Every structure is written in C-alpha cells, then in structure tokens.
Amino acid sequence: MGSWGTLGPALLSLAGVALGAGGSLFGQYLVSRASTRQLEVQESAAHRAELKNAVLKFLSIASQVEKATLTRPASGSTADDAVLDRLVDDLWLAQAEIDLAARSEPLRGSAYRYAFSLVQTVRGEIADPSALRGPQAQFMDAAYDDMRPGQRRADGAR
C-alpha cells in the first residue's frame, strides 16, 4: 500500500497531463477544421463575386451588340461597322474573362456559343433575333450552376 501512496498521485498526474494534451490536440483539430471551412466559404464567395462581375460585363456587352445589330440601317455605314467591330472585340474579351473565371466547362462552352451566335447575327448569318434566346438561356443556366453548384434554381427563375 505504501507504493500506491507514492505511485498513485504520480500516475494520476500523468493521466491528467495526457488528458490535457489530448484535449488540446482535439481543440486544435476543431479550430483547424473550422478555419478550413471558413476559408472555403470565403473563397466561394470571392469566386461568385468575380464570376458575377464577368457575367454581368459579358451580358452588358452582349446586349449592346444585339441592340446595335437590330437597329443598324440596312445600308450600314462605316461608322456603324466600326462601332460593331469594337463591340464584337469587347464581347470576345468579356467571353475570355468568363473562360478565366469559370469553374465549369459548361459555362465556358455556353459563353462561347452565345458569343458566336451574336457574332453570326452581326455578320447577317442569323436573321432572326429569337435564335439568340436558346444560347442566352443556356448561358444563364450554366452561369447560375457555376456560381451556386449543387443548388437548384427556383422554377420562376428560368
């Protein structure tokens, strides 16, 4: 019994140190996991903001291209052609921004197809502006899916 009297407190102290170290390591693990999750959320929000800006810029230029194409006179002056050429260049640059910012291939592909359809409209290869609605809708759906992966859009949004 004498040995337990001296050995017992030492063993209990050692168990306390081990339990404290284990608790500390577990706490560090939880903090690390929470920090990782917080970083993922921040990166996702930053990606959405960057992509949103690229999509809005692309849509703004696409709208300008469509309006300029639909309102240009049949004769087509060189000034109108110069404006359209500048807009088409801006459209391709905006499409390239989406290429760089997008996480998914469907968004890259749909942005390209929409831009290509707009360019075909500028060239007069597509006469019906309603032919642009399909590529535009595919682009919008792909943009939403890229910004919010795994989330379904409300039926009213489509």
Salt bridges, closest charged atoms under 4 A:
GLU40 OE1 - ARG37 NH1 3.57
GLU66 OE2 - ARG133 NH2 2.31
ASP90 OD2 - ARG86 NH1 3.14
GLU97 OE2 - LYS57 NZ 2.50
GLU105 OE1 - ARG108 NH1 3.72
GLU125 OE2 - ARG123 NH1 3.80
ASP141 OD1 - ARG153 NH1 2.79
ASP141 OD1 - ARG158 NE 3.84
ASP146 OD2 - HIS47 NE2 3.40
